Amino acid sequence: MSTIGAGLQFALLVVLAPYLVGLMRQVRASMEGRAGAGIGQPWRDLRKQFRKEPISPEGSSWVFVAAPAALVATTLVIAAVAPFVTTVSPLSEIADLFAVVALLLLGTVALALAGLDTGTAFGGMGASREMTVAALAEPTILLAGFALSVRVGTTNLAAIMERGSREPADLLSPASLLAAVALAVVVIAEAGRLPVDNPSTHLELTMIHEAMVLEYSGRDLALVEFASALRLTVLLGLWVNLFVPWGIATTASPVALLLGGAAFVVKLAAVGALLAAGEVFMAKLRLFRVPELLAGSFLFGVLAVSSSFFLA
């Protein structure tokens, strides 16, 4: 049953990711007085793009072609090993915090190299900005995760979530609250959401993620868009399960798996809708203010680690 649970979790994330993006777009459209295209529009866009032939810019190398596959592959591995629906999985032993962060960074580096490989000004600019954000965000993820792992004695994500579901009082400790704030800022930055980046922008000078994928088309663009949606789902799923772990299945029984899947969908939809609603009232930060925001999240991570030792 644990294998079935892992397969259910993997399939759920793959199917759910574009719908999450569609839900967030629909929430924003409703709050802005627009009709919206519906939550299923990202899947329709992906289906249309997968039918088109990709075109590579002149002078680009195999790096440009391989980057979408690398981005999708690293995110799929995280979706398979990290605990989202259940903590009982044949792969839960390798769901280590450092491994997940390394996979996230590997996908980011692959896309940044593809932006540089095109030789365009916007591609290089987006790659430079993306690596700046990653260099400031990844250490904060490690600090926040380490603060949560102190009380468990391991950096295994399944063990951390199991402890949180058994000991809800730990989630109200200063270390957990500080880590939640730090990780929330980093999740927004890593997912390319406001106020760090605007995923719906058409202004090249303000782009970060979108500037790196301007040269992609057809199936390659579909892979990049799907990976971005799955990355957003993975990041929000990890945050919600780390700090709101109730409902996650800790056994491999069919009832527990079904309840775990339903709880994950509800929690993810709620967090996604809240994030989209907040973006309506936010403006994108100036590029030189983004490091200040991420430095603040890093400080919260340092305080979370300190309080996990001194207030344990």
N, C-alpha and C positions, 0 to 999 in steps of 0.2 A: 504493500500500500504506500510505502514511502516513495517508491519510484513513480507510482501513479500521481502522488501529490506533487512531486517535482515537475512531472510533465504537465499537470493541470496548471501549476503556477506559471510555467514557461509559456504555455499557449495563451493563458489569460493576459499576460503582459503584452505579448505580440499583438493580440487582437485589440486590446484595450488602448494601446498607446495612441493611435490616430484619433480614436474617439475622444480621448482626453483633450487633445488639441482642439478638436471640433467643439467640445463642450466649453472650453475656455473662450474660444472665439464667439460662440453663441451668447455666452454670458455678457461679454463686452458689447456685442451688438445690441442686446436687449437693453443694457444700461445706457447706451448711447442713442437709443431711439431708432435703431435700424432693425430690419427683419432678420438678417442673418441668413447664412446658407444652410444651416442645420449641422448637427454634430457629426453626421456621416460624410460631410464634404471632403475632409482630408483623405478618406479611403477612396472616394471617387477620383480625386486628383492623382493619388498614387496609381490607381488602375490605369488612368489615361497616360501617365508618364512612363509606366512600365512597357507600354506598347510602342513607345517611340525609340528610335535608334539614338544612342549617345554620340555626341560629337566632341572631339578633343581639340583644344586650341593648337595652332601651329607652333611647333617647338617644344611642346610639353613631352614629358617622359612617362615611363611606367608608374612613377610616383603618383601622378595625377589620376591615372586609371585605377590604381590599387587602393587609393585612399578611401573611397566610399565603402568598399568591401571591408577594409580594416576597421573603419568606424562602426559599421554594423556588427562585425564579428565580436569586437571587444564589448560592445553593449549587450549583445546576446549572451555572452558568457556571464556577465554580471546578472542578467535576468535569470539565468539558469541556476547559479550557485547561491546568490543572496537570498535570505528568507523574506519573502513577501506574503505568501499565503500560509506557509507552514515552516516551522523550524525543524521538522523531522524530514530529512532528505538525505539521500546517499551522498549528495555534494555539499551538505552543510558544514562538513569538517574543513573544507577549503574556502569557506566564505569568510575570509579574514579581512579585517579593515584595510590593512596595507595592500593586499592583493586587489581589492576593489578600487582603491585610490590609484594604484598603478595602472589598472585597466582603463580607468577614466582618462588618465593623463596620456596613455598610449593613443587612444582615439583622438584626443585633442591635438597631439603632435602630428599624427597622420594627416589630419585635415589642414593644419597649418603648413606642413610641407607641400601639400597640394596647392595651397594658395600661393606659396612662393614659386612653385614650379611653373605656374602659368606665365610668370614674367610681367604681369600687369601691375600697375601702380596700386589699384584697389586691392588686389589679392595679397600683395606684400604688406599693405597697410593693415588689412584685416588680420593677417597672420601675426604681425607684430603685436597688435592689440590683444589678440586672443592669448598669446603666450604670456603677456604681461598679467592678464587677469588670472591665468592658470597658475603662474608662479606665486601669486598672492593668495589664491584660494585653496590650493592643495594643502599647504601646511595647516590651514585652519581646520580642514576636514580631519586631518590626523590628530590635531589637538583636541577637537571636540569628541572624536571617537575614543581617544585615550582617556579623557576625563570620565567617560561612561564605562570604560573597561576596568578602571581601578577597583571598583567595588566587586567586579566579577572575577578578576584575576586573569582575564584572557581578552584578546582582541577579536575573538570569533563573534560575528554578528548574531548568529543564532543564540549563543549563550547570553549575550547582552539583552536580546529581546525577551528571552525566556525569563531572565531575572526581572525585567521590567514588568512583565505580566504577572509574576508571582508576588512582587514587592512593589505595589503601586506608590507607596510612600516615597520610594527612592526617586520617583519622577518629579517630586516637588522639592527635592533638595536643591541648594544653591548651585551645585555642580551641574545638575541636569538642566536647570532653567537657563544658566549661562551658556551651556553647550547648545541648547535648543535655539537660542538667539543667534549664536555664532554660525551654526550650521544652516539656519534659515537664510541668512544673507549669502552664504556661499552657494547654496542650492540655486538661488535666484541668479547669481553671477554665472555659475556653471551652465545653467539652462538657457542663458541668454535672454532673460526676461527684464522688464522694467524694474528699477530705474537704471540698471547697468547696460542693457542693450534692448533695442526695440525689434522684435521679430517681424513686424509688419512694416518696417520703414522702407522707403524708396529713395532716401537721401544717402548717396554713396559716402559722403564725408562723415556721417554718423554711424556707419555700419561697423559691426565687429564680425559676428558669425556670417551674416549674409554677404559680406564683402569677399569672403573666401570661396563662396560657392557660386559666384556670378557666372563663371565659365562652364558650369555643369548643365547638362541637358539630358533629356530622355531617361533611360534606366539609371544612369549614374545619379541624376538629380533625385530620382525617386528613392534611391538608396540613402542619399544624404538626408532627405526630408524624413524618411522613416526612422533613420538612426537618431535624428534630432528629437522626434516625438518619443521614441523609446527611451532616450536618455533623460528627457524630462520626466517620464513616468517612473523610471528607476530612481532618480534623485528624490522626487516627491514621495515615492513609496518607501524609500529608506528613512526619510525624515519622519514620516507619519508612523512607521512601525517602531522606530527608536523611541519616540516620545509619546505616542498613543498606541501602545502595543496590544490593547485589548481586542480580542477577536481572532488574533493569529492562532492557527492550529498548532498545538504542542503535542498532539498525538496523530497517528496515521489513520484514524477511523474515518469512514466515509462522511459521517455527519460533521465531524470536526473540520474536515477539508472543505465541505460545502459552506459551512458557517464562516470559515476562514476566508474563503474566496469572496463571499458576499460582504463580509466586514471590510475587506481590503478595497473592494469596489466603492463602497459607500464612503469610506474615509478618504480615498483618493479623489473621488468626485467632489467631496466637500472642500478639501484643501485646494484643489484646482479651481473651483468656483470662487473661493475666497481670494485666491491670488489674482484671478482675472478681474474680479470686482475692484480690488485694490489698485490694479494697473490703470483703471479708468481715471483715477484721481491723482496719478503720478505723472511726472514728466521725466524724461531721460536726463540723467546727470551728465554734466560736461565730462569729457574723457579724463581730464586731470583731477576730477573729484572722485573718480571711481577708486583709485588707490587709497584715498582717505577712508572711504566706506569699507573696503576690504581690510584695511589696517585696523579699523574699529572692531570688525568681526574677529580678527586675529587676537586683539586684546581680550575680547570676551572669551576666546578659547584658552588663553593663558590663565585668565581668572578662573575658568572652569576647572582646569587641571590643578591649580593651586588650592581651590576650595575642596576638591575631591580628596586631597591629602590632609589638609589642615582641619576640615570640618567633617571628616569621616567618622 
